[in-house]
């Protein structure tokens, strides 16, 4: 999943904006139970278990959704945008950026992947990058993007569970749909109902004017 693979259209009535999002490109999608390939996810939205070649499941998509939402919220900036250096690879930098944002990757993930030894020593420490700058998501949103603290905290409280480093503890779509940050979101059925109510009110108003 990536922002480029989404089709987004907007419309609205009297302050109630309707946003329609459709998945337009399944790319290298695969079955959750039967993996056709382990080469999944757009680079910037790739979760740690996939990078190190550990066991992954449908929760990888939840990680990707969080990355896409950050990109949409910030106007196009990637949450993770790794680049190679003279002494480390792009994957090394990607893992380092994840650690800087979300904390140390549990050894159950860091040391159990097909490629783990390329990135970590036996203690679970990065092999090729030693200096890290820890910068939690709420601070990134407030310091870099100047979101008011209550708003940055609310956004972070929504995205952080989707970025949990343990795949089996990562939030599901069902978990997040009831999050308080989405309370102001009006889903399609409710928006249609609001539209009908407003149309009925206009009709009643016009009929009332006709009797005067």
ChimeraX commands (.cxc) that place a marker at each C-alpha (Angstrom):
marker #1 position 0.00,0.00,0.00 radius 0.5
marker #1 position 1.16,3.53,-0.77 radius 0.5
marker #1 position -0.31,6.98,-1.20 radius 0.5
marker #1 position 0.27,6.64,-4.95 radius 0.5
marker #1 position -1.96,3.57,-4.94 radius 0.5
marker #1 position -4.94,5.43,-3.51 radius 0.5
marker #1 position -7.62,7.31,-5.40 radius 0.5
marker #1 position -9.05,10.13,-3.26 radius 0.5
marker #1 position -12.02,12.30,-4.22 radius 0.5
marker #1 position -13.79,14.92,-2.13 radius 0.5
marker #1 position -17.19,16.55,-2.14 radius 0.5
marker #1 position -19.37,18.01,0.56 radius 0.5
marker #1 position -22.43,19.85,1.69 radius 0.5
marker #1 position -22.54,22.73,4.17 radius 0.5
marker #1 position -19.36,21.89,6.05 radius 0.5
marker #1 position -19.68,18.11,5.86 radius 0.5
marker #1 position -16.89,17.02,3.56 radius 0.5
marker #1 position -17.15,13.63,1.92 radius 0.5
marker #1 position -13.84,11.91,1.22 radius 0.5
marker #1 position -13.90,8.74,-0.85 radius 0.5
marker #1 position -10.76,6.60,-0.76 radius 0.5
marker #1 position -10.31,3.64,-3.10 radius 0.5
marker #1 position -7.38,1.25,-3.43 radius 0.5
marker #1 position -6.34,1.62,-7.05 radius 0.5
marker #1 position -3.16,-0.45,-7.22 radius 0.5
marker #1 position -2.72,-3.77,-5.42 radius 0.5
marker #1 position 0.90,-3.94,-6.60 radius 0.5
marker #1 position 2.69,-6.88,-4.99 radius 0.5
marker #1 position -0.21,-7.93,-2.75 radius 0.5
marker #1 position -0.17,-11.51,-1.50 radius 0.5
marker #1 position -2.22,-13.86,0.68 radius 0.5
marker #1 position -1.79,-13.51,4.44 radius 0.5
marker #1 position -1.86,-17.29,4.97 radius 0.5
marker #1 position 0.06,-18.27,1.83 radius 0.5
marker #1 position 2.93,-15.95,0.99 radius 0.5
marker #1 position 3.59,-15.83,-2.73 radius 0.5
marker #1 position 6.58,-13.60,-2.03 radius 0.5
marker #1 position 8.30,-11.87,0.88 radius 0.5
marker #1 position 9.01,-8.87,-1.33 radius 0.5
marker #1 position 6.10,-6.79,-0.07 radius 0.5
marker #1 position 5.38,-3.16,0.77 radius 0.5
marker #1 position 6.63,0.04,-0.78 radius 0.5
marker #1 position 10.06,0.89,0.61 radius 0.5
marker #1 position 9.01,3.87,2.75 radius 0.5
marker #1 position 6.08,1.94,4.26 radius 0.5
marker #1 position 7.96,-1.28,5.00 radius 0.5
marker #1 position 7.66,-2.65,8.54 radius 0.5
marker #1 position 10.66,-3.90,10.57 radius 0.5
marker #1 position 9.75,-7.59,10.45 radius 0.5
marker #1 position 9.75,-7.49,6.64 radius 0.5
marker #1 position 13.05,-5.61,6.48 radius 0.5
marker #1 position 14.87,-8.19,8.61 radius 0.5
marker #1 position 13.13,-11.13,6.93 radius 0.5
marker #1 position 11.20,-12.26,10.00 radius 0.5
marker #1 position 7.70,-13.73,10.09 radius 0.5
marker #1 position 5.06,-11.27,8.92 radius 0.5
marker #1 position 1.29,-11.21,8.54 radius 0.5
marker #1 position -1.57,-8.88,7.63 radius 0.5
marker #1 position -0.45,-6.51,10.41 radius 0.5
marker #1 position 2.21,-5.35,7.95 radius 0.5
marker #1 position -0.61,-3.53,6.16 radius 0.5
marker #1 position -1.54,-1.71,9.36 radius 0.5
marker #1 position 2.03,-0.39,9.57 radius 0.5
marker #1 position 1.79,0.79,5.95 radius 0.5
marker #1 position -1.53,2.54,6.60 radius 0.5
marker #1 position 0.03,4.48,9.48 radius 0.5
marker #1 position 2.87,5.59,7.20 radius 0.5
marker #1 position 0.44,6.66,4.48 radius 0.5
marker #1 position -1.68,8.59,6.97 radius 0.5
marker #1 position 1.38,10.45,8.25 radius 0.5
marker #1 position 2.21,11.38,4.66 radius 0.5
marker #1 position -1.31,12.70,4.06 radius 0.5
marker #1 position -1.41,14.58,7.38 radius 0.5
marker #1 position 1.93,16.31,6.79 radius 0.5
marker #1 position 1.28,17.21,3.17 radius 0.5
marker #1 position 3.49,14.63,1.50 radius 0.5
marker #1 position 6.44,13.91,3.80 radius 0.5
marker #1 position 7.42,10.30,4.38 radius 0.5
marker #1 position 7.48,9.05,7.95 radius 0.5
marker #1 position 10.56,6.99,7.03 radius 0.5
marker #1 position 12.72,7.97,4.07 radius 0.5
marker #1 position 15.95,5.95,4.30 radius 0.5
marker #1 position 19.07,6.57,2.27 radius 0.5
marker #1 position 22.38,4.67,2.13 radius 0.5
marker #1 position 25.59,6.07,3.58 radius 0.5
marker #1 position 29.25,5.30,3.04 radius 0.5
marker #1 position 29.21,2.65,5.79 radius 0.5
marker #1 position 25.61,1.51,5.88 radius 0.5
marker #1 position 22.85,0.40,3.53 radius 0.5
marker #1 position 19.41,1.85,2.93 radius 0.5
marker #1 position 17.95,-0.96,5.05 radius 0.5
marker #1 position 20.35,-0.09,7.89 radius 0.5
marker #1 position 19.17,3.51,7.77 radius 0.5
marker #1 position 15.53,2.44,7.60 radius 0.5
marker #1 position 15.87,0.34,10.75 radius 0.5
marker #1 position 17.73,3.17,12.49 radius 0.5
marker #1 position 14.94,5.63,11.64 radius 0.5
marker #1 position 12.35,3.21,13.01 radius 0.5
marker #1 position 14.31,2.86,16.26 radius 0.5
marker #1 position 14.69,6.64,16.58 radius 0.5
marker #1 position 10.93,7.05,16.31 radius 0.5
marker #1 position 9.58,3.97,18.09 radius 0.5
marker #1 position 12.40,2.76,20.34 radius 0.5
marker #1 position 14.50,-0.40,20.35 radius 0.5
marker #1 position 13.23,-3.24,18.18 radius 0.5
marker #1 position 12.49,-6.29,20.37 radius 0.5
marker #1 position 14.98,-9.12,19.98 radius 0.5
marker #1 position 12.13,-11.45,19.05 radius 0.5
marker #1 position 11.98,-9.47,15.79 radius 0.5
marker #1 position 15.48,-8.06,15.47 radius 0.5
marker #1 position 17.28,-11.39,15.84 radius 0.5
marker #1 position 14.88,-13.86,14.22 radius 0.5
marker #1 position 14.91,-12.70,10.61 radius 0.5
marker #1 position 16.63,-14.18,7.62 radius 0.5
marker #1 position 18.74,-11.02,7.32 radius 0.5
marker #1 position 19.03,-10.11,11.01 radius 0.5
marker #1 position 22.78,-10.73,11.19 radius 0.5
marker #1 position 23.31,-8.12,8.48 radius 0.5
marker #1 position 21.86,-5.39,10.70 radius 0.5
marker #1 position 22.24,-6.48,14.34 radius 0.5
marker #1 position 24.90,-8.05,16.54 radius 0.5
marker #1 position 24.05,-10.77,19.05 radius 0.5
marker #1 position 23.03,-8.16,21.62 radius 0.5
marker #1 position 20.43,-6.72,19.26 radius 0.5
marker #1 position 22.49,-3.59,18.61 radius 0.5
marker #1 position 22.86,-2.06,15.18 radius 0.5
marker #1 position 26.07,-3.15,13.46 radius 0.5
marker #1 position 26.66,-0.20,11.18 radius 0.5
marker #1 position 24.99,2.82,12.82 radius 0.5
marker #1 position 25.90,3.82,16.36 radius 0.5
marker #1 position 24.63,7.36,16.78 radius 0.5
marker #1 position 20.86,7.63,17.03 radius 0.5
marker #1 position 18.64,10.62,17.69 radius 0.5
marker #1 position 15.49,9.50,19.45 radius 0.5
marker #1 position 12.54,11.64,18.41 radius 0.5
marker #1 position 9.06,10.31,19.31 radius 0.5
marker #1 position 6.18,10.88,16.93 radius 0.5
marker #1 position 4.32,13.44,19.02 radius 0.5
marker #1 position 7.51,15.54,19.21 radius 0.5
marker #1 position 8.08,15.23,15.46 radius 0.5
marker #1 position 4.57,16.52,14.81 radius 0.5
marker #1 position 4.85,19.45,17.21 radius 0.5
marker #1 position 8.51,20.41,16.69 radius 0.5
marker #1 position 8.88,19.89,12.95 radius 0.5
marker #1 position 5.34,20.36,11.66 radius 0.5
marker #1 position 4.18,22.83,14.33 radius 0.5
marker #1 position 0.99,21.02,15.24 radius 0.5
marker #1 position -0.42,22.29,18.55 radius 0.5
marker #1 position 0.53,19.88,21.32 radius 0.5
marker #1 position -3.03,18.58,21.93 radius 0.5
marker #1 position -3.35,17.84,18.22 radius 0.5
marker #1 position 0.08,16.24,17.88 radius 0.5
marker #1 position -0.62,14.09,20.94 radius 0.5
marker #1 position -3.98,13.01,19.50 radius 0.5
marker #1 position -2.48,12.10,16.12 radius 0.5
marker #1 position 0.37,10.22,17.77 radius 0.5
marker #1 position -2.04,8.31,20.00 radius 0.5
marker #1 position -3.80,7.16,16.84 radius 0.5
marker #1 position -0.72,6.24,14.78 radius 0.5
marker #1 position 1.55,4.77,17.48 radius 0.5
marker #1 position -0.53,1.60,18.08 radius 0.5
marker #1 position -0.40,0.96,14.33 radius 0.5
marker #1 position 3.39,1.27,14.47 radius 0.5
marker #1 position 3.85,-1.16,17.33 radius 0.5
marker #1 position 7.15,-3.00,16.82 radius 0.5
marker #1 position 5.65,-6.34,17.84 radius 0.5
marker #1 position 3.42,-7.49,14.95 radius 0.5
marker #1 position 1.10,-9.56,17.14 radius 0.5
marker #1 position 0.55,-6.55,19.43 radius 0.5
marker #1 position 0.01,-4.09,16.60 radius 0.5
marker #1 position -3.44,-2.54,16.44 radius 0.5
marker #1 position -5.93,-3.87,13.91 radius 0.5
marker #1 position -8.24,-1.85,11.68 radius 0.5
marker #1 position -11.10,-2.91,13.94 radius 0.5
marker #1 position -9.26,-1.55,16.97 radius 0.5
marker #1 position -8.55,1.82,15.38 radius 0.5
marker #1 position -11.99,2.52,13.92 radius 0.5
marker #1 position -13.23,3.32,17.44 radius 0.5
marker #1 position -10.31,5.60,18.33 radius 0.5
marker #1 position -11.25,9.02,19.72 radius 0.5
marker #1 position -9.26,10.79,16.98 radius 0.5
marker #1 position -11.87,9.59,14.47 radius 0.5
marker #1 position -14.87,10.81,16.45 radius 0.5
marker #1 position -15.40,13.78,14.12 radius 0.5
marker #1 position -15.28,11.60,11.01 radius 0.5
marker #1 position -18.64,11.04,9.36 radius 0.5
marker #1 position -18.81,7.76,7.45 radius 0.5
marker #1 position -20.60,7.44,4.11 radius 0.5
marker #1 position -23.92,6.18,5.46 radius 0.5
marker #1 position -24.14,8.94,8.05 radius 0.5
marker #1 position -23.24,11.58,5.47 radius 0.5
marker #1 position -25.99,10.36,3.17 radius 0.5
marker #1 position -28.43,10.53,6.08 radius 0.5
marker #1 position -27.33,14.09,6.87 radius 0.5
marker #1 position -27.79,15.03,3.22 radius 0.5
marker #1 position -31.34,13.66,3.22 radius 0.5
marker #1 position -32.16,15.51,6.44 radius 0.5
marker #1 position -30.87,18.80,5.04 radius 0.5
marker #1 position -32.78,18.29,1.80 radius 0.5
marker #1 position -35.96,17.57,3.78 radius 0.5
marker #1 position -35.40,20.71,5.85 radius 0.5
marker #1 position -34.96,22.80,2.70 radius 0.5
marker #1 position -38.13,21.33,1.22 radius 0.5
marker #1 position -40.06,22.04,4.41 radius 0.5
marker #1 position -38.67,25.56,4.48 radius 0.5
marker #1 position -39.72,26.21,0.87 radius 0.5
marker #1 position -43.18,24.81,1.53 radius 0.5
marker #1 position -43.50,27.01,4.61 radius 0.5
marker #1 position -42.54,30.07,2.61 radius 0.5
marker #1 position -45.20,29.21,0.06 radius 0.5
marker #1 position -47.97,29.51,2.65 radius 0.5
marker #1 position -46.95,33.02,3.70 radius 0.5
marker link #1:1,2 radius 0.2
marker link #1:2,3 radius 0.2
marker link #1:3,4 radius 0.2
marker link #1:4,5 radius 0.2
marker link #1:5,6 radius 0.2
marker link #1:6,7 radius 0.2
marker link #1:7,8 radius 0.2
marker link #1:8,9 radius 0.2
marker link #1:9,10 radius 0.2
marker link #1:10,11 radius 0.2
marker link #1:11,12 radius 0.2
marker link #1:12,13 radius 0.2
marker link #1:13,14 radius 0.2
marker link #1:14,15 radius 0.2
marker link #1:15,16 radius 0.2
marker link #1:16,17 radius 0.2
marker link #1:17,18 radius 0.2
marker link #1:18,19 radius 0.2
marker link #1:19,20 radius 0.2
marker link #1:20,21 radius 0.2
marker link #1:21,22 radius 0.2
marker link #1:22,23 radius 0.2
marker link #1:23,24 radius 0.2
marker link #1:24,25 radius 0.2
marker link #1:25,26 radius 0.2
marker link #1:26,27 radius 0.2
marker link #1:27,28 radius 0.2
marker link #1:28,29 radius 0.2
marker link #1:29,30 radius 0.2
marker link #1:30,31 radius 0.2
marker link #1:31,32 radius 0.2
marker link #1:32,33 radius 0.2
marker link #1:33,34 radius 0.2
marker link #1:34,35 radius 0.2
marker link #1:35,36 radius 0.2
marker link #1:36,37 radius 0.2
marker link #1:37,38 radius 0.2
marker link #1:38,39 radius 0.2
marker link #1:39,40 radius 0.2
marker link #1:40,41 radius 0.2
marker link #1:41,42 radius 0.2
marker link #1:42,43 radius 0.2
marker link #1:43,44 radius 0.2
marker link #1:44,45 radius 0.2
marker link #1:45,46 radius 0.2
marker link #1:46,47 radius 0.2
marker link #1:47,48 radius 0.2
marker link #1:48,49 radius 0.2
marker link #1:49,50 radius 0.2
marker link #1:50,51 radius 0.2
marker link #1:51,52 radius 0.2
marker link #1:52,53 radius 0.2
marker link #1:53,54 radius 0.2
marker link #1:54,55 radius 0.2
marker link #1:55,56 radius 0.2
marker link #1:56,57 radius 0.2
marker link #1:57,58 radius 0.2
marker link #1:58,59 radius 0.2
marker link #1:59,60 radius 0.2
marker link #1:60,61 radius 0.2
marker link #1:61,62 radius 0.2
marker link #1:62,63 radius 0.2
marker link #1:63,64 radius 0.2
marker link #1:64,65 radius 0.2
marker link #1:65,66 radius 0.2
marker link #1:66,67 radius 0.2
marker link #1:67,68 radius 0.2
marker link #1:68,69 radius 0.2
marker link #1:69,70 radius 0.2
marker link #1:70,71 radius 0.2
marker link #1:71,72 radius 0.2
marker link #1:72,73 radius 0.2
marker link #1:73,74 radius 0.2
marker link #1:74,75 radius 0.2
marker link #1:75,76 radius 0.2
marker link #1:76,77 radius 0.2
marker link #1:77,78 radius 0.2
marker link #1:78,79 radius 0.2
marker link #1:79,80 radius 0.2
marker link #1:80,81 radius 0.2
marker link #1:81,82 radius 0.2
marker link #1:82,83 radius 0.2
marker link #1:83,84 radius 0.2
marker link #1:84,85 radius 0.2
marker link #1:85,86 radius 0.2
marker link #1:86,87 radius 0.2
marker link #1:87,88 radius 0.2
marker link #1:88,89 radius 0.2
marker link #1:89,90 radius 0.2
marker link #1:90,91 radius 0.2
marker link #1:91,92 radius 0.2
marker link #1:92,93 radius 0.2
marker link #1:93,94 radius 0.2
marker link #1:94,95 radius 0.2
marker link #1:95,96 radius 0.2
marker link #1:96,97 radius 0.2
marker link #1:97,98 radius 0.2
marker link #1:98,99 radius 0.2
marker link #1:99,100 radius 0.2
marker link #1:100,101 radius 0.2
marker link #1:101,102 radius 0.2
marker link #1:102,103 radius 0.2
marker link #1:103,104 radius 0.2
marker link #1:104,105 radius 0.2
marker link #1:105,106 radius 0.2
marker link #1:106,107 radius 0.2
marker link #1:107,108 radius 0.2
marker link #1:108,109 radius 0.2
marker link #1:109,110 radius 0.2
marker link #1:110,111 radius 0.2
marker link #1:111,112 radius 0.2
marker link #1:112,113 radius 0.2
marker link #1:113,114 radius 0.2
marker link #1:114,115 radius 0.2
marker link #1:115,116 radius 0.2
marker link #1:116,117 radius 0.2
marker link #1:117,118 radius 0.2
marker link #1:118,119 radius 0.2
marker link #1:119,120 radius 0.2
marker link #1:120,121 radius 0.2
marker link #1:121,122 radius 0.2
marker link #1:122,123 radius 0.2
marker link #1:123,124 radius 0.2
marker link #1:124,125 radius 0.2
marker link #1:125,126 radius 0.2
marker link #1:126,127 radius 0.2
marker link #1:127,128 radius 0.2
marker link #1:128,129 radius 0.2
marker link #1:129,130 radius 0.2
marker link #1:130,131 radius 0.2
marker link #1:131,132 radius 0.2
marker link #1:132,133 radius 0.2
marker link #1:133,134 radius 0.2
marker link #1:134,135 radius 0.2
marker link #1:135,136 radius 0.2
marker link #1:136,137 radius 0.2
marker link #1:137,138 radius 0.2
marker link #1:138,139 radius 0.2
marker link #1:139,140 radius 0.2
marker link #1:140,141 radius 0.2
marker link #1:141,142 radius 0.2
marker link #1:142,143 radius 0.2
marker link #1:143,144 radius 0.2
marker link #1:144,145 radius 0.2
marker link #1:145,146 radius 0.2
marker link #1:146,147 radius 0.2
marker link #1:147,148 radius 0.2
marker link #1:148,149 radius 0.2
marker link #1:149,150 radius 0.2
marker link #1:150,151 radius 0.2
marker link #1:151,152 radius 0.2
marker link #1:152,153 radius 0.2
marker link #1:153,154 radius 0.2
marker link #1:154,155 radius 0.2
marker link #1:155,156 radius 0.2
marker link #1:156,157 radius 0.2
marker link #1:157,158 radius 0.2
marker link #1:158,159 radius 0.2
marker link #1:159,160 radius 0.2
marker link #1:160,161 radius 0.2
marker link #1:161,162 radius 0.2
marker link #1:162,163 radius 0.2
marker link #1:163,164 radius 0.2
marker link #1:164,165 radius 0.2
marker link #1:165,166 radius 0.2
marker link #1:166,167 radius 0.2
marker link #1:167,168 radius 0.2
marker link #1:168,169 radius 0.2
marker link #1:169,170 radius 0.2
marker link #1:170,171 radius 0.2
marker link #1:171,172 radius 0.2
marker link #1:172,173 radius 0.2
marker link #1:173,174 radius 0.2
marker link #1:174,175 radius 0.2
marker link #1:175,176 radius 0.2
marker link #1:176,177 radius 0.2
marker link #1:177,178 radius 0.2
marker link #1:178,179 radius 0.2
marker link #1:179,180 radius 0.2
marker link #1:180,181 radius 0.2
marker link #1:181,182 radius 0.2
marker link #1:182,183 radius 0.2
marker link #1:183,184 radius 0.2
marker link #1:184,185 radius 0.2
marker link #1:185,186 radius 0.2
marker link #1:186,187 radius 0.2
marker link #1:187,188 radius 0.2
marker link #1:188,189 radius 0.2
marker link #1:189,190 radius 0.2
marker link #1:190,191 radius 0.2
marker link #1:191,192 radius 0.2
marker link #1:192,193 radius 0.2
marker link #1:193,194 radius 0.2
marker link #1:194,195 radius 0.2
marker link #1:195,196 radius 0.2
marker link #1:196,197 radius 0.2
marker link #1:197,198 radius 0.2
marker link #1:198,199 radius 0.2
marker link #1:199,200 radius 0.2
marker link #1:200,201 radius 0.2
marker link #1:201,202 radius 0.2
marker link #1:202,203 radius 0.2
marker link #1:203,204 radius 0.2
marker link #1:204,205 radius 0.2
marker link #1:205,206 radius 0.2
marker link #1:206,207 radius 0.2
marker link #1:207,208 radius 0.2
marker link #1:208,209 radius 0.2
marker link #1:209,210 radius 0.2
marker link #1:210,211 radius 0.2
marker link #1:211,212 radius 0.2
view
